[in-house]
Amino acid sequence: MNQQPEVEALMARVGELTRRIDELEASAPAKAPTGELSRRGVLRYAVAGAGAAVAGTVLASAGRADALDGDPFIVGNSVPNEAASVTTLSSTGPNNTLTITNKNAAGSALVVNNNNASSGSPVLQASSAGNGGVASFTTANAGGIADFTSTSASDATSAVSVQAAGTGTALDVQSSGAGTGLLVHSTGSGTTVDLQSAQAMVLNVASNLVAGTTNAASVVQKGSGSAIVAFSFKAGATNPTVLAQHLGAGPAIQALASLSSSTAPAVKATTAGLGPAIDAGSTSGGATAPTIRVVQGGSGAALDAGTVGSGVGVYGHTTGAGFAVYGQADGAGRAVVGYISQTSSAASCIYANTTGSGIGIEAKSSNGRGAQFTGKLAQLRLVPSSAANHPTTGMAAGDFFADSTGRLWYYRGSKGWIQIV
């Protein structure tokens, strides 16, 4: 509260009373001193004492007065320095505009509060018109550099909001020592990290960014929830929810299930839409490595693909000259095996069909037999043709042909057909 006008009025009244006393004493006859005070003397001392009391009261209450617009900022004041206007502090020199130091280990150097519950403005806002960082936090001890906490259980806003309107990084965290660059943990039921943007998460690992052999990002879940959950809520979005890129020789994504007794998968992908759960592609025209490599160190299947509906368990597709499905066995096992476990099934175990003029099934053995057939009803069946006789063009030596009458023919090349049965 500003008491300056009130003090000036009181002091003006004291000066007027003092002048009146001086006028009365000047007009009165002189008296010999008796050692006793006259009524005017007593009045003079009373007026002087009143003026001193007013001044003392003002001085005594100056430290407790609230600061208003235009008043000086009072340090050590237990009553808030309140003002309705904005306080601006600027410096034209090369040094810091404001330096705050806390020499007490128990207190904070700077505490900023926003006590307005309905306010939507940030508690602390910093901006930079240059190329330097907006805020720089440094600590020389083992304590945290900055602590951002939202203590309201019903608060739905973010404790920290970082935004970049340009092409620069909104948040750049680097660790030059053995510590973690960014550690985020949640002790409640909320999400530890929630990333939302055109690309929900972009993780770059380059040798010039990470000079050590430690992980660029490490996510640990000690509870029953998921370590990472990524969502893309935009229905028309075409960017990936998670994009991992490695500029070195290592894998972009590596998943490890380290619990030896666990039957859970290291990677699980699920889709509720019409697209694939996993879409992998190789954009390098000269790449010879497989787009997806699956290695099994035990006796289980390296890749287990199945469907509970009428869809295809494994679908191989190619638009070039390569194989749609290729099986290679470097050991003593078979390259491709088809098996039907349902005893009541009448479906073919392996079905081949081509709309071209090529062979439906082609088998070759460099040292053994090209094909071997075993069956309870018959080892081999030739489905009779709808034609009543063998063809006259397009034959090749070694062809077998069963016509519609039940005759079996064998083509001997230049010697023509011969009826076997």
C-alpha positions in Angstrom: 0.0 0.0 0.0 1.4 3.5 -1.0 1.2 5.8 2.2 3.1 8.8 0.7 0.1 11.2 0.2 -1.2 10.5 3.8 2.3 11.1 5.3 2.7 14.4 3.4 -0.7 15.6 4.7 0.1 14.8 8.3 3.5 16.5 8.1 1.9 19.6 6.6 -0.5 19.8 9.5 2.4 19.5 12.0 4.2 22.4 10.3 1.1 24.6 10.5 0.7 23.9 14.2 4.4 24.8 14.8 4.1 28.1 12.9 1.0 29.0 15.0 2.9 28.4 18.3 5.8 30.6 17.1 3.3 33.4 16.3 1.8 33.2 19.8 5.1 33.2 21.6 6.3 36.3 19.6 3.3 38.3 20.6 3.4 37.4 24.3 5.4 39.5 26.9 8.7 38.1 28.0 8.8 36.3 31.4 11.7 35.4 33.6 12.6 31.6 33.4 11.1 29.7 36.3 12.3 26.2 35.4 8.7 25.1 34.5 7.3 24.5 31.0 4.4 26.7 29.8 1.4 25.3 28.2 2.8 26.5 24.8 6.0 24.7 25.5 4.2 21.5 26.3 2.2 21.9 23.1 5.4 22.5 21.1 6.9 19.2 22.4 3.6 17.4 21.8 3.5 18.5 18.2 7.1 17.6 17.6 6.5 14.2 19.2 3.4 13.6 17.0 5.5 14.4 13.9 8.2 12.0 15.0 5.6 9.3 15.8 4.0 9.7 12.3 7.4 9.4 10.7 8.4 6.4 12.9 5.1 4.6 12.1 5.7 5.1 8.4 9.2 3.9 8.6 8.3 0.9 10.7 5.6 -0.2 8.3 7.5 0.4 5.1 8.9 -3.1 5.0 5.5 -4.7 5.3 3.7 -2.6 2.7 2.6 -4.2 -0.5 4.2 -2.8 -3.7 2.0 -1.3 -6.2 2.6 0.0 -9.8 5.6 2.4 -9.7 6.9 1.3 -6.3 10.4 -0.2 -5.9 10.8 -4.0 -5.7 11.4 -4.9 -2.0 13.9 -7.7 -1.3 13.3 -9.8 1.8 9.6 -8.8 1.9 7.3 -11.5 3.3 4.3 -9.8 1.8 4.1 -10.3 -2.0 5.3 -7.5 -4.3 2.1 -7.2 -6.3 1.6 -5.0 -9.3 -1.0 -4.8 -12.1 1.4 -3.9 -14.8 4.2 -5.9 -16.4 7.6 -5.5 -14.8 10.4 -5.3 -17.5 14.1 -5.8 -16.8 16.5 -5.2 -19.7 20.3 -5.0 -20.0 22.3 -3.5 -22.8 25.6 -4.9 -21.6 27.3 -8.2 -22.6 26.6 -9.8 -19.2 23.5 -11.6 -17.9 20.4 -9.5 -17.4 19.5 -11.3 -14.1 21.6 -13.7 -12.0 20.0 -15.5 -9.1 22.2 -17.5 -6.7 21.1 -19.7 -3.8 23.7 -20.3 -1.2 21.4 -22.4 1.0 21.5 -26.0 0.0 17.9 -26.6 1.1 16.2 -24.0 -1.0 15.7 -23.4 -4.7 17.4 -20.5 -6.6 14.2 -19.6 -8.4 10.6 -20.5 -7.8 7.9 -19.4 -10.3 4.2 -20.0 -9.4 1.0 -19.3 -11.2 -1.8 -19.2 -8.6 -4.6 -18.5 -11.0 -6.4 -21.8 -11.4 -8.3 -20.7 -14.5 -5.2 -19.4 -16.3 -4.2 -21.1 -19.6 -0.9 -19.4 -19.9 2.4 -21.1 -19.1 4.1 -20.5 -15.7 7.4 -19.6 -17.3 7.8 -18.4 -20.9 11.2 -17.8 -22.5 11.9 -16.7 -26.1 15.1 -15.9 -28.0 15.4 -13.7 -31.1 18.8 -15.0 -31.9 20.3 -18.3 -32.8 21.1 -19.3 -29.2 19.0 -21.6 -27.1 15.9 -20.3 -25.3 17.0 -21.9 -22.0 20.2 -23.5 -20.8 20.3 -25.6 -17.7 23.6 -26.6 -16.1 24.4 -28.3 -12.8 27.8 -29.0 -11.2 26.6 -31.5 -8.6 24.6 -34.7 -8.6 21.2 -33.0 -8.4 18.8 -32.5 -11.3 19.2 -29.6 -13.7 15.5 -28.8 -13.9 12.4 -30.3 -12.2 9.0 -29.7 -13.9 6.1 -31.1 -11.8 2.4 -30.9 -12.1 0.9 -31.7 -8.6 -2.8 -31.5 -9.6 -4.3 -35.0 -10.1 -7.0 -33.5 -12.3 -4.6 -31.4 -14.4 -4.9 -32.5 -18.1 -2.2 -30.2 -19.4 1.4 -31.0 -19.9 4.0 -30.3 -17.3 6.4 -29.3 -20.0 5.5 -28.2 -23.5 8.2 -27.8 -26.1 7.4 -26.4 -29.6 9.4 -25.5 -32.6 7.8 -23.4 -35.4 10.8 -23.7 -37.7 12.8 -26.6 -39.1 14.9 -26.9 -36.0 14.6 -29.5 -33.2 12.0 -28.8 -30.6 14.0 -30.7 -27.9 17.6 -31.6 -28.3 19.0 -33.7 -25.5 22.7 -34.8 -25.5 24.9 -36.6 -23.0 28.6 -36.3 -23.3 29.4 -38.6 -20.5 28.3 -42.1 -19.5 24.8 -41.0 -18.4 21.5 -41.2 -20.1 20.7 -38.4 -22.6 17.0 -38.5 -21.8 15.3 -40.5 -19.0 11.5 -40.5 -18.8 9.7 -42.5 -16.2 6.1 -42.8 -14.9 5.1 -43.9 -11.5 1.4 -43.8 -12.2 -1.0 -45.4 -14.7 -0.4 -42.8 -17.4 1.7 -43.0 -20.5 5.5 -42.5 -19.9 6.1 -41.0 -23.4 3.3 -39.7 -25.6 4.6 -38.5 -29.0 2.2 -36.9 -31.5 3.2 -35.3 -34.8 3.2 -36.0 -38.5 5.7 -38.7 -37.7 5.0 -39.9 -34.2 8.6 -40.8 -33.5 11.8 -40.3 -35.6 14.9 -41.9 -34.0 18.2 -41.2 -35.8 21.4 -43.0 -34.7 24.5 -41.7 -36.4 28.2 -42.0 -35.6 28.6 -38.2 -35.5 25.7 -37.9 -33.0 26.4 -40.8 -30.7 30.2 -41.3 -30.2 29.9 -44.3 -27.9 28.6 -47.8 -28.1 25.7 -47.3 -25.7 22.1 -47.1 -26.9 20.7 -43.9 -28.4 17.4 -44.6 -26.6 16.6 -47.1 -23.9 13.1 -47.8 -22.8 12.6 -50.0 -19.7 9.3 -51.2 -18.3 9.4 -52.7 -14.8 5.6 -53.2 -14.5 3.0 -55.2 -16.4 2.4 -52.5 -19.1 4.1 -52.1 -22.5 7.5 -50.3 -22.6 6.5 -48.5 -25.8 3.0 -47.9 -27.2 2.7 -45.9 -30.4 -0.6 -44.6 -31.9 -1.4 -42.7 -35.0 -5.0 -41.2 -34.6 -5.1 -39.4 -38.0 -7.4 -41.5 -40.2 -5.9 -40.1 -43.4 -2.2 -40.1 -42.3 0.3 -41.8 -44.6 3.4 -41.4 -42.4 4.5 -44.3 -40.2 3.7 -44.2 -36.5 7.2 -45.2 -35.7 10.2 -44.6 -38.0 13.6 -46.0 -37.1 16.7 -45.1 -39.1 20.3 -46.2 -38.7 23.0 -44.5 -40.7 25.6 -47.0 -39.7 26.0 -50.7 -40.2 23.7 -51.8 -37.4 20.0 -52.7 -37.5 17.5 -49.9 -37.3 15.3 -51.9 -34.9 16.4 -54.8 -32.7 14.0 -56.6 -30.4 15.1 -59.0 -27.7 13.1 -61.2 -25.3 15.7 -62.0 -22.7 13.6 -64.1 -20.4 14.6 -67.7 -21.2 11.3 -69.1 -19.9 9.1 -66.6 -21.7 6.9 -67.8 -24.6 6.0 -64.2 -25.6 7.2 -62.9 -28.9 10.0 -60.3 -29.1 8.0 -58.4 -31.7 4.2 -58.4 -32.0 2.4 -56.4 -34.7 -1.4 -56.2 -34.9 -3.7 -54.2 -37.1 -7.4 -53.6 -36.7 -7.7 -52.2 -40.3 -7.4 -53.5 -43.8 -3.6 -53.0 -44.1 -0.8 -55.3 -43.3 0.4 -55.7 -39.7 4.0 -55.5 -40.9 5.2 -53.9 -44.2 8.9 -54.3 -45.0 10.6 -53.0 -48.2 14.0 -52.5 -49.6 14.5 -49.4 -51.7 18.1 -50.2 -52.8 18.2 -51.6 -56.4 21.6 -53.2 -55.8 20.7 -54.8 -52.5 21.4 -58.6 -52.3 20.4 -59.1 -48.6 16.9 -60.2 -47.8 14.3 -57.6 -46.9 13.4 -59.7 -43.9 15.8 -62.2 -42.3 14.5 -64.6 -39.6 17.0 -66.8 -37.7 16.0 -69.6 -35.3 18.7 -70.9 -32.9 16.6 -73.8 -31.6 14.3 -76.5 -33.0 11.3 -74.2 -33.5 10.2 -72.5 -36.7 12.1 -69.4 -37.8 8.9 -68.0 -39.2 5.4 -69.0 -38.2 2.7 -67.4 -40.3 -0.9 -68.5 -40.0 -4.5 -67.5 -40.5 -7.7 -68.4 -38.7 -9.9 -67.4 -41.6 -9.9 -68.2 -45.3 -6.8 -66.1 -46.0 -3.4 -67.3 -47.1 -0.9 -68.2 -44.3 2.2 -67.2 -46.4 1.9 -65.1 -49.5 4.8 -64.6 -51.8 4.5 -62.0 -54.6 7.0 -60.7 -57.2 6.6 -58.4 -60.2 10.1 -59.1 -61.6 12.0 -62.2 -62.7 12.7 -63.4 -59.2 11.1 -66.2 -57.2 7.9 -65.4 -55.3 8.8 -68.1 -52.7 12.3 -69.5 -52.4 13.4 -72.2 -50.0 17.0 -73.1 -49.3 18.4 -75.7 -46.9 22.1 -75.5 -46.2 22.0 -78.5 -43.9 20.4 -82.0 -44.1 16.8 -80.8 -44.0 14.3 -80.2 -46.8 14.1 -76.8 -48.5 10.3 -76.8 -48.7 7.8 -78.9 -46.8 4.0 -78.9 -47.0 1.9 -80.7 -44.4 -1.8 -81.0 -43.7 -2.6 -82.2 -40.1 -6.4 -82.5 -40.6 -7.1 -86.2 -41.4 -10.6 -85.4 -42.9 -9.2 -82.8 -45.3 -9.4 -83.6 -49.0 -7.4 -80.6 -50.1 -4.1 -80.9 -52.0 -1.0 -80.5 -49.8 0.8 -78.6 -52.6 -1.1 -76.9 -55.4 0.6 -75.3 -58.4 -1.1 -73.4 -61.2 0.1 -71.2 -64.0 -1.8 -69.1 -66.6 1.1 -69.2 -68.9 2.7 -71.9 -71.1 5.2 -73.0 -68.5 5.3 -76.1 -66.4 3.0 -76.3 -63.4 5.6 -78.1 -61.2 9.3 -78.5 -62.1 11.6 -80.6 -60.0 15.3 -81.3 -60.6 18.0 -83.3 -58.8 21.6 -83.0 -59.8 22.5 -86.5 -58.6 19.2 -88.2 -57.7 15.7 -88.6 -59.1 13.8 -85.6 -60.2 10.6 -86.7 -58.5 9.3 -89.4 -56.1 5.7 -90.1 -55.3 4.2 -92.3 -52.6 0.4 -92.8 -52.1 -2.0 -95.3 -50.6 -4.5 -95.3 -53.5 -1.9 -94.6 -56.3 1.6 -93.2 -56.5 0.7 -91.1 -59.5 -2.5 -90.0 -61.3 -2.8 -88.5 -64.8 -6.1 -86.8 -65.1 -7.6 -87.8 -68.5 -7.9 -85.0 -71.1 -11.2 -84.0 -72.6 -9.6 -84.7 -76.1 -10.2 -88.1 -77.6 -6.7 -88.4 -79.0 -3.2 -87.1 -78.2 -2.1 -83.6 -79.4 -0.2 -83.2 -82.7 1.8 -80.0 -81.9 3.7 -78.6 -79.0 5.0 -82.0 -77.8 8.4 -82.7 -76.2 10.2 -86.0 -75.9 9.2 -87.8 -72.7 5.6 -86.6 -72.6 2.8 -88.8 -71.2 -0.8 -88.1 -72.3 -4.0 -89.7 -71.2 -6.9 -89.1 -73.6 -10.6 -89.1 -72.8 -11.1 -92.8 -73.8 -8.6 -93.9 -71.1 -5.7 -94.6 -73.4 -2.2 -93.7 -72.2 0.3 -92.3 -74.8 4.1 -91.7 -74.6 5.9 -89.3 -77.0 9.3 -90.5 -78.2 10.4 -87.4 -80.0 11.2 -87.9 -83.7 9.6 -91.3 -83.5 6.2 -89.9 -82.6 3.6 -91.2 -80.2 3.2 -94.8 -79.0 0.2 -96.1 -77.1 1.2 -97.7 -73.9 -2.2 -98.8 -72.6 
